[in-house]
């Protein structure tokens, strides 16, 4: 009887001591990019406090990108903006102005895998209304959740520049 009780106690301890191995599946991180309009002074000031320019390397800076990588970087950047244009069309986004082109200054901050963390923009056309800027911001937010730059680096990186979109 004592042997059976001892065996039973050892079995219970054994079962309680068995822990399930941690899952080896990669935990999927939820992307939550931020989009900031330069005209939104409060949001832009909050963004500026992050000092991301000090934390993210500039993608096209020659000290961060070799001459051999430069062509790949430029192609990736060009494809990124083609994807923005395609997405605007898919979303049936209409600027509702007569301007033939829309000029936008972008500062985009990516994680090391090319996912967008921050998409900061300034629309240069004075004819664009605040309502359209807000709508564009929402479209960019939707775009930023689903798109990845086809580049990877050892650390977070950024790229800025002026882009001209054809106003269809």
N, C-alpha and C positions, 0 to 999 in steps of 0.2 A: 504494500500500500504506500509506504514511504517512497519507494522507488517510482511508483506511478505518479505520485504528487510532485516529486522532484522533476520527473520527466515533463509533466504538464507545465510546471512553472518555467522550466528551461525553454519549452516550446513557445510559451506566451512571451517570454522575454525576447526570444529570437524573432518572433513575428513583430513585436513592437520595435525592436531594434532595426528592422529592415526598413530602410527609407528608399523611396523611389528615387532613382537617379534623376538629376536635373535634366530637363529636356535639352537635347543637343541642337534643337531647331533654333535658328537665328530669330531673335525677337525683332519683329518688324517695327521700325520707328515710324510714328505718325509724322508726316511732313506738315509743318505749319509755317509756310513762308509768310513773310510780311511784305506788303506793298505800301510804299510811301510816296505821296505826291509832294514835290517841293513846295507847292502852294499852301499846303496844310502846315502852317508854321508850328503848331503844337506837336504834331506827329514828327515833323522834320527835326525839331529841337530834341525830342526824345531819342530819335534815331541817332542824331549827331553825338549824343552823350556816350554811345556805344564805342566810339572811336574805332570803327571797323577797318578804316584805312591803315591803322597801326597793326592790326591783327591779321589782315588778309594780304597776301602778296598779289601784286598786279600781274595779271595773266600775260600781258605783252611786254612787260619790262624786260629788256635784254638780260638783266642780271638774274631773272627767274626762268627765262625760256631760252633754250639754245636755238641757234640758227636752224638746226635740223628740225626742231619742234615747231618753229614759227609757222610754217605752211599749214601744219595740222591744226594749230591754234586758230589761225585766220579762217580756215575752212569751217571749223567747228562754230566759230563766232558768227560767220555768215549764215550757216545752216540754222543757227539759233534764231536769227532775225527772220529768216524765211518761214520758220515755224510760227513765229509771232504773227506774221502777215496771214498765213494760212488759218491760224486760230481765229483771228479777227473776222475773216471771211466766214468761217464755220459758225461763228457766234452771231453772224449777220450784224456786226457792229458797224454803225454809220456815224461818221463825224458830224454830219448835217451842216457842213460848211462848203463854200464854193472853192476853197483852196485846193489846188491840184496835188499838193504834197503836204504832209504833216511832219514837222521836224521835232524830234524828241531827244533830249539828253537823258541818257540812262547811266545809272551806277548799279551794277548787279553784283551781289555777293553770293558766292557758292560755297557749299561744304566741299570737302576734299574729293567727294564722289561726283561732283557736278550738279548736285541738287541746289535749287535756289533757296537761299535763306532770306535775303532782302532784295527787293526790286524797287529801286528808287528812281523816279522819273520826273522830268520837267518838260512840259509841252511848250514849245516856243511860239506856236501860232497864236496871236492875240485873239483871233476870231473864235477859238474853241471856248465854249461856255463851261462854267463850273460844273454844271450837271453832266456834260459830256466827259469832263475830266474824272468825275466820280464814277461814271459808268465804265470808263476805260480802266480805272483802278480796279473795279470789280472783275472785269474781264481778265486783267493781268493776274489777279489773285487766283482765279480759276486756272489759268494757264500755268502759273507757277507751281501749282500742286501736282500737275501731271507731266511736266517736262523736265528733262535732265540734259545738261550740256554734255556732249559726247567726249568729255575730257575728264581725266582724273589726275590728281596731284597728291603730294605727300601732306598737304595742309590746305586749309581753307584759302580761297583765292577770290579775286574780284576782277571786274573789267568795267570800264566806263567808256562812253563815247556818244557821239551824236548819230542818230539814225534818222533817215528820211523814208517815210512810208508813202506810197502812192495812195491818194484818196480816191477810191473806186466809187 
